Amino acid sequence: MTQHSPLIVVSSGEPAGIGPDISLALASRPFGARVAVLGDVGLLETRARLLGSAVELQVCRDARDVAPHEVGRLQVLPIASPTCTEAGKLDTRNAGYVLAMLKRGTELCVAGTAQALVTAPVQKSVITQSGVPFSGHTELLAELTGAPQPVMLLAGKTLRVALATTHLPLRAVAAALDRAKLESLIRITHRDLQQRFRIARPRVLVLGLNPHAGESGTIGTEEQTIIEPAVRALAAEGLDVVGPVSADTAFTPESLARCDVVVAMYHDQGLPVLKALSFGEIVNVTLGLPIVRTSVDHGTALALAGTGRAIPSSLFAAVELALELA
């Protein structure tokens, strides 16, 4: 590695959660890149003492000064927190701090100074209760980069799932489905699997919305009016796409062997299967952005913050995949 190795910046997330814990754990692993954590140095020092960690924190005032990653040392791009955060105790005053880390990381990637942004989990309630509208990382990063349609992809060792809708109440999913948006989402997924994941001809399996994929309109008509026409149009363009397929048969080993990605219509249609197969190794990837962004597959786990019981494997996987994609 050299000073010209790729730079991966890691937002340390909600300060009361396990984000600081798992960020500190990055010092325990070798990575073939330059790695720097965005966060408050004092907060990270305090959490390291609480965890009994001997990690050496090195402050880098300029991202260009970040050196190749070394085991035992963690480089930090400092962003000041307004409070003395206690592990496990949320404080809405930290909303601006959390957003500042995300904005700084995005700016570095857009400028080309960093090659990827990896995000530890945030607590949405802290941000929204502070008065800032916030629906999630995906939407914020799309706004910051001017991306018209971000796509949430969860990637495990043997399965990838893209989501047609993300964090919506179940009763709102059907109304949110739109043929044009679904076609665009599948095109973005197909393109980024080619460009980022280097799959020459991605095979896309699209799920239906209703049980048995609507059973010819007897259990809902979204398959007939939205999903099937979108799949036909994309197949006519030359994409290797099939569907709508009933979700209760789509995840068999034989079915998954014939596809590179499953497009699920809503969050809990595809992700429980993925997490049952690969929990702790799953990486959240935002497609459709002009930058590489990956994240962990879990939340802030407030009860584990500062206890030493947080498992950092998903963050390790997120950094490793970010490096591959970059």
C-alpha positions as CSV (number, residue, x, y, z in Angstrom):
1,M,0.0,0.0,0.0
2,T,1.0,3.6,-0.6
3,Q,-0.2,7.1,0.1
4,H,-2.1,6.7,-3.2
5,S,-4.1,3.7,-2.1
6,P,-7.9,4.1,-2.1
7,L,-9.3,6.1,0.8
8,I,-12.3,4.7,2.6
9,V,-14.0,7.1,5.0
10,V,-16.3,5.6,7.8
11,S,-19.0,7.6,9.4
12,S,-19.1,6.5,13.1
13,G,-22.9,6.9,13.3
14,E,-25.1,7.5,16.3
15,P,-22.7,8.3,19.2
16,A,-24.9,6.7,21.8
17,G,-25.0,3.4,19.9
18,I,-22.5,0.8,18.9
19,G,-21.2,2.9,15.9
20,P,-18.2,4.1,17.9
21,D,-17.5,0.6,19.2
22,I,-17.4,-1.1,15.9
23,S,-15.5,1.8,14.3
24,L,-12.8,1.4,16.9
25,A,-12.7,-2.4,16.1
26,L,-11.5,-1.5,12.6
27,A,-8.1,-1.1,14.2
28,S,-8.0,-4.8,14.8
29,R,-8.2,-5.8,11.1
30,P,-5.9,-5.3,8.2
31,F,-7.4,-3.6,5.1
32,G,-5.7,-3.0,1.7
33,A,-6.6,0.7,1.7
34,R,-6.3,3.9,3.7
35,V,-9.1,4.0,6.2
36,A,-10.3,7.0,8.3
37,V,-13.2,7.3,10.7
38,L,-15.3,10.5,10.9
39,G,-16.1,11.4,14.4
40,D,-15.4,13.2,17.6
41,V,-11.9,12.3,18.9
42,G,-12.8,12.8,22.6
43,L,-15.9,10.6,22.2
44,L,-13.9,7.8,20.6
45,E,-11.2,8.1,23.3
46,T,-13.8,7.8,26.0
47,R,-15.5,4.8,24.3
48,A,-12.1,3.1,23.9
49,R,-11.4,3.4,27.6
50,L,-14.8,2.1,28.4
51,L,-14.2,-0.9,26.2
52,G,-10.6,-1.5,27.5
53,S,-9.2,-0.9,24.0
54,A,-5.6,0.0,23.5
55,V,-6.2,1.4,20.0
56,E,-4.0,4.3,19.0
57,L,-6.1,7.2,17.7
58,Q,-4.3,9.4,15.2
59,V,-5.9,12.7,14.2
60,C,-5.7,13.7,10.5
61,R,-6.8,17.3,9.9
62,D,-6.7,16.8,6.1
63,A,-8.1,13.7,4.4
64,R,-5.1,13.8,2.1
65,D,-2.9,13.1,5.1
66,V,-4.5,9.7,5.8
67,A,-1.8,7.0,5.6
68,P,-2.2,3.3,4.8
69,H,-4.2,1.5,7.4
70,E,-2.2,-0.3,10.1
71,V,-3.5,-2.8,12.8
72,G,-3.5,-1.2,16.2
73,R,-4.0,2.3,14.9
74,L,-7.2,4.2,13.8
75,Q,-7.0,7.4,11.8
76,V,-9.7,9.9,12.6
77,L,-11.0,12.8,10.6
78,P,-12.3,15.0,13.5
79,I,-15.8,16.3,13.6
80,A,-16.8,17.9,17.0
81,S,-19.8,16.6,18.9
82,P,-21.8,19.2,20.9
83,T,-22.3,16.9,23.9
84,C,-20.6,14.5,26.2
85,T,-22.5,11.4,25.0
86,E,-23.1,8.5,27.4
87,A,-23.3,5.1,25.8
88,G,-26.9,4.0,25.4
89,K,-28.4,7.4,26.1
90,L,-29.9,9.3,23.1
91,D,-29.6,13.0,22.9
92,T,-31.3,15.0,20.1
93,R,-28.5,17.6,20.3
94,N,-26.4,15.1,18.4
95,A,-28.5,15.2,15.3
96,G,-26.4,17.9,13.7
97,Y,-23.2,16.0,14.5
98,V,-24.5,12.8,12.9
99,L,-25.5,14.7,9.7
100,A,-22.2,16.6,9.6
101,M,-20.3,13.3,9.4
102,L,-22.5,12.1,6.5
103,K,-22.1,15.4,4.7
104,R,-18.4,15.5,5.1
105,G,-18.0,11.9,4.0
106,T,-20.1,12.5,0.9
107,E,-18.2,15.7,0.1
108,L,-14.9,13.8,0.2
109,C,-16.2,11.2,-2.2
110,V,-17.8,13.6,-4.6
111,A,-14.6,15.5,-4.8
112,G,-12.6,12.3,-5.5
113,T,-10.5,12.7,-2.3
114,A,-12.1,9.5,-0.9
115,Q,-13.2,6.5,-3.0
116,A,-16.0,5.2,-0.8
117,L,-18.2,6.1,2.2
118,V,-19.0,3.4,4.8
119,T,-21.7,4.3,7.3
120,A,-22.3,2.9,10.8
121,P,-25.9,3.0,11.9
122,V,-27.8,6.1,12.9
123,Q,-30.9,6.6,15.1
124,K,-33.5,8.2,12.9
125,S,-35.6,9.3,15.8
126,V,-32.8,11.5,17.1
127,I,-32.7,13.4,13.8
128,T,-36.4,13.7,13.2
129,Q,-37.1,14.7,16.8
130,S,-34.5,17.5,16.4
131,G,-36.8,19.0,13.7
132,V,-34.9,17.8,10.7
133,P,-36.8,15.7,8.1
134,F,-34.9,12.5,7.7
135,S,-36.1,9.2,6.3
136,G,-32.7,7.4,6.1
137,H,-29.2,7.3,4.8
138,T,-30.3,6.4,1.3
139,E,-32.5,9.4,0.8
140,L,-30.1,11.9,2.4
141,L,-27.2,10.7,0.2
142,A,-29.3,10.9,-2.9
143,E,-30.2,14.5,-2.0
144,L,-26.5,15.4,-1.3
145,T,-25.3,13.9,-4.6
146,G,-28.2,14.9,-6.8
147,A,-29.1,11.3,-7.6
148,P,-32.7,11.0,-8.9
149,Q,-33.4,7.4,-7.8
150,P,-31.3,5.7,-5.2
151,V,-31.7,1.9,-4.8
152,M,-31.2,0.0,-1.6
153,L,-29.4,-3.3,-2.2
154,L,-28.5,-5.8,0.6
155,A,-25.7,-8.1,-0.4
156,G,-24.9,-11.3,1.4
157,K,-22.4,-14.0,0.6
158,T,-24.9,-16.0,-1.6
159,L,-27.8,-13.6,-2.2
160,R,-28.5,-10.0,-3.2
161,V,-31.8,-8.3,-2.6
162,A,-32.8,-4.9,-4.1
163,L,-35.9,-3.2,-2.7
164,A,-38.6,-1.6,-4.9
165,T,-39.8,0.3,-1.7
166,T,-37.9,0.8,1.5
167,H,-39.2,1.9,4.9
168,L,-42.9,2.2,4.4
169,P,-45.8,0.9,6.4
170,L,-47.1,-2.3,4.7
171,R,-50.5,-0.6,3.9
172,A,-48.7,2.0,1.8
173,V,-46.6,-0.3,-0.3
174,A,-49.1,-1.1,-3.1
175,A,-49.9,2.6,-3.6
176,A,-46.1,3.4,-3.8
177,L,-45.5,0.9,-6.7
178,D,-45.3,2.5,-10.1
179,R,-44.4,0.9,-13.4
180,A,-42.1,3.6,-14.6
181,K,-40.2,3.8,-11.2
182,L,-40.0,0.0,-11.1
183,E,-38.5,-0.1,-14.6
184,S,-36.0,2.6,-13.7
185,L,-35.1,0.8,-10.4
186,I,-34.4,-2.4,-12.3
187,R,-32.3,-0.6,-14.9
188,I,-30.2,1.1,-12.2
189,T,-29.7,-2.3,-10.4
190,H,-28.7,-4.0,-13.7
191,R,-26.3,-1.2,-14.6
192,D,-24.6,-1.1,-11.2
193,L,-24.3,-4.9,-11.0
194,Q,-22.4,-4.5,-14.3
195,Q,-20.3,-1.5,-13.4
196,R,-19.7,-1.9,-9.6
197,F,-20.0,-5.7,-9.2
198,R,-18.5,-6.5,-12.6
199,I,-21.2,-9.0,-13.6
200,A,-21.3,-9.0,-17.4
201,R,-24.9,-10.0,-17.8
202,P,-26.9,-9.7,-14.5
203,R,-29.8,-12.1,-14.1
204,V,-32.7,-10.3,-12.3
205,L,-35.5,-12.1,-10.6
206,V,-38.5,-9.9,-9.8
207,L,-41.0,-10.8,-7.1
208,G,-44.7,-10.3,-7.2
209,L,-46.4,-8.2,-4.5
210,N,-49.3,-10.5,-3.5
211,P,-49.4,-14.2,-2.4
212,H,-48.8,-16.5,-5.4
213,A,-47.9,-13.4,-7.4
214,G,-51.5,-12.4,-7.5
215,E,-52.7,-15.8,-8.9
216,S,-53.8,-14.3,-12.3
217,G,-55.6,-11.4,-10.6
218,T,-57.6,-13.3,-8.0
219,I,-55.4,-12.1,-5.1
220,G,-54.6,-8.6,-6.3
221,T,-53.9,-7.0,-9.6
222,E,-50.5,-5.2,-9.1
223,E,-48.7,-8.0,-10.9
224,Q,-50.9,-7.6,-14.0
225,T,-50.9,-3.8,-14.1
226,I,-47.4,-2.8,-12.8
227,I,-44.9,-5.6,-12.4
228,E,-45.5,-7.9,-15.4
229,P,-45.6,-5.0,-17.9
230,A,-42.4,-3.6,-16.4
231,V,-40.6,-6.9,-16.7
232,R,-41.8,-7.4,-20.3
233,A,-40.6,-4.0,-21.3
234,L,-37.2,-4.5,-19.8
235,A,-36.9,-8.0,-21.4
236,A,-37.7,-6.4,-24.7
237,E,-34.7,-4.0,-24.1
238,G,-32.4,-7.0,-23.8
239,L,-32.2,-7.3,-20.0
240,D,-32.1,-10.8,-18.5
241,V,-35.1,-10.3,-16.2
242,V,-37.9,-12.6,-15.2
243,G,-41.1,-12.2,-13.1
244,P,-43.3,-11.6,-11.3
245,V,-42.4,-14.7,-9.3
246,S,-44.2,-15.7,-6.1
247,A,-42.0,-14.9,-3.1
248,D,-42.7,-18.3,-1.5
249,T,-40.9,-20.1,-4.3
250,A,-38.3,-17.5,-5.3
251,F,-35.8,-18.3,-2.6
252,T,-35.3,-22.0,-3.2
253,P,-31.7,-23.0,-4.0
254,E,-32.6,-23.9,-7.5
255,S,-34.3,-20.5,-8.1
256,L,-31.4,-18.5,-6.6
257,A,-28.9,-20.4,-8.6
258,R,-30.5,-18.9,-11.7
259,C,-30.2,-15.2,-10.7
260,D,-27.8,-12.6,-9.5
261,V,-30.2,-10.4,-7.7
262,V,-33.8,-10.6,-6.4
263,V,-36.0,-7.4,-6.6
264,A,-38.4,-7.5,-3.7
265,M,-41.4,-5.2,-3.6
266,Y,-41.1,-4.3,0.1
267,H,-38.6,-4.4,2.9
268,D,-39.8,-7.5,4.8
269,Q,-40.5,-9.5,1.7
270,G,-36.9,-10.1,0.9
271,L,-34.7,-9.2,3.8
272,P,-35.8,-11.8,6.4
273,V,-34.6,-14.5,4.0
274,L,-31.3,-12.7,3.4
275,K,-30.7,-12.2,7.1
276,A,-31.5,-15.8,7.9
277,L,-28.9,-16.9,5.4
278,S,-26.1,-14.3,6.1
279,F,-26.7,-12.2,9.2
280,G,-23.6,-10.5,10.3
281,E,-22.0,-10.7,6.9
282,I,-24.6,-8.6,5.0
283,V,-23.7,-5.2,3.5
284,N,-26.2,-2.5,2.6
285,V,-25.1,-0.9,-0.7
286,T,-26.8,2.2,-2.2
287,L,-27.0,1.9,-5.9
288,G,-27.7,4.8,-8.3
289,L,-25.3,7.2,-6.6
290,P,-22.3,8.8,-8.2
291,I,-20.3,7.5,-5.2
292,V,-19.7,4.2,-3.6
293,R,-21.6,3.9,-0.3
294,T,-21.9,0.7,1.9
295,S,-23.2,0.2,5.4
296,V,-23.9,-2.4,8.0
297,D,-27.0,-4.6,8.2
298,H,-28.0,-3.7,11.7
299,G,-29.2,-0.8,13.9
300,T,-27.7,1.2,16.7
301,A,-28.1,-1.5,19.4
302,L,-28.2,1.0,22.3
303,A,-28.2,-1.7,24.9
304,L,-24.8,-3.1,23.6
305,A,-23.1,0.3,23.4
306,G,-19.9,0.4,25.5
307,T,-20.4,-3.2,26.7
308,G,-17.8,-4.9,24.4
309,R,-20.5,-7.3,23.1
310,A,-21.1,-5.5,19.8
311,I,-20.0,-7.7,16.8
312,P,-18.2,-5.6,14.2
313,S,-18.3,-8.3,11.4
314,S,-20.8,-6.4,9.2
315,L,-18.8,-3.2,9.3
316,F,-15.7,-5.2,8.4
317,A,-17.6,-6.7,5.4
318,A,-18.9,-3.2,4.5
319,V,-15.4,-1.8,4.3
320,E,-14.1,-4.8,2.3
321,L,-17.0,-4.5,-0.2
322,A,-16.6,-0.8,-0.5
323,L,-12.9,-1.4,-1.4
324,E,-13.9,-3.9,-4.1
325,L,-16.6,-1.7,-5.5
326,A,-14.3,1.4,-5.6
